Amino acid sequence: MLMIKAIWVDDDVLDKIEGRHVLKFPGIEEALVSSEERCFYKVGGNQIKASLKTSSGQYVVLFLTPLGGGDWRVNSARRMSPKERHSFKSSKKG
């Protein structure tokens, strides 16, 4: 399991997540740290793709870069596509 101690997000990235993608970052952060419904995939270099479901029921994809010691920088976040959502739900069935 991925160790997450702290999440860092730049103001411009946060503005894009909350403005353009209309996502609430506190809910995303909570799900990333404590949700049981999350999956992590390595996607090139040292970047990680995190798929998760928030407590409000939103299905979200985040792209993270490790900073070391359990600290992670959020590069981007968006809603899952229907195909990603189907794959995510299927992976949770066992």
C-alpha positions as CSV (number, residue, x, y, z in Angstrom):
1,M,0.0,0.0,0.0
2,L,1.2,3.5,-0.8
3,M,2.2,5.6,2.2
4,I,0.7,9.0,2.2
5,K,1.6,11.5,4.9
6,A,1.2,14.8,3.2
7,I,-0.3,16.1,0.0
8,W,1.1,19.2,-1.7
9,V,-0.8,21.1,-4.5
10,D,0.2,24.3,-6.2
11,D,-2.4,27.1,-6.3
12,D,-2.7,27.0,-10.1
13,V,-3.3,23.2,-10.1
14,L,-5.8,23.7,-7.3
15,D,-7.6,26.4,-9.2
16,K,-7.8,24.1,-12.3
17,I,-9.1,21.2,-10.2
18,E,-11.8,23.2,-8.4
19,G,-12.6,25.6,-11.3
20,R,-12.4,23.8,-14.6
21,H,-13.1,20.2,-13.3
22,V,-15.5,21.4,-10.6
23,L,-14.1,19.1,-7.9
24,K,-13.9,19.7,-4.2
25,F,-10.3,19.2,-3.2
26,P,-10.9,18.5,0.5
27,G,-13.1,15.5,-0.4
28,I,-10.4,14.3,-2.8
29,E,-7.7,14.6,-0.2
30,E,-9.8,12.8,2.4
31,A,-10.4,9.9,0.0
32,L,-6.8,9.7,-1.1
33,V,-5.6,9.4,2.5
34,S,-8.3,7.3,4.1
35,S,-10.7,5.7,1.6
36,E,-10.9,2.0,1.1
37,E,-12.1,2.6,-2.5
38,R,-8.8,3.6,-4.2
39,C,-6.3,2.1,-6.6
40,F,-2.8,3.2,-7.5
41,Y,-0.9,2.6,-10.8
42,K,2.6,3.6,-12.0
43,V,2.2,5.6,-15.2
44,G,5.6,6.6,-16.5
45,G,8.7,7.9,-14.8
46,N,7.8,8.1,-11.1
47,Q,4.3,9.4,-11.6
48,I,1.4,7.6,-10.0
49,K,-2.2,7.5,-11.1
50,A,-4.6,7.3,-8.2
51,S,-8.2,6.2,-8.9
52,L,-10.6,6.8,-6.0
53,K,-14.2,7.3,-4.9
54,T,-14.9,10.3,-2.6
55,S,-17.3,10.1,0.3
56,S,-19.7,12.3,-1.8
57,G,-19.7,9.6,-4.5
58,Q,-17.4,11.2,-7.1
59,Y,-15.1,9.0,-9.1
60,V,-11.8,10.9,-9.5
61,V,-8.4,10.3,-11.0
62,L,-5.3,12.1,-9.6
63,F,-1.8,12.2,-10.9
64,L,0.9,12.3,-8.2
65,T,4.6,12.7,-8.0
66,P,6.5,11.4,-4.9
67,L,8.5,14.0,-3.0
68,G,9.9,11.5,-0.5
69,G,9.0,10.4,3.0
70,G,5.3,9.9,2.2
71,D,4.9,13.4,0.8
72,W,3.2,13.7,-2.7
73,R,2.6,16.5,-5.1
74,V,-0.7,16.6,-7.0
75,N,0.0,17.3,-10.7
76,S,-3.6,17.0,-11.9
77,A,-7.1,15.7,-11.0
78,R,-10.2,15.1,-13.0
79,R,-13.4,13.0,-13.0
80,M,-13.0,9.4,-14.2
81,S,-14.2,8.7,-17.8
82,P,-17.0,6.1,-18.1
83,K,-14.4,3.5,-19.2
84,E,-12.2,4.2,-16.2
85,R,-15.2,4.1,-13.8
86,H,-16.2,0.7,-15.2
87,S,-12.7,-0.7,-14.8
88,F,-12.4,0.8,-11.3
89,K,-15.7,-0.8,-10.2
90,S,-14.7,-4.1,-11.7
91,S,-11.4,-4.1,-9.9
92,K,-13.3,-3.6,-6.6
93,K,-15.3,-6.8,-7.0
94,G,-12.7,-9.2,-5.9
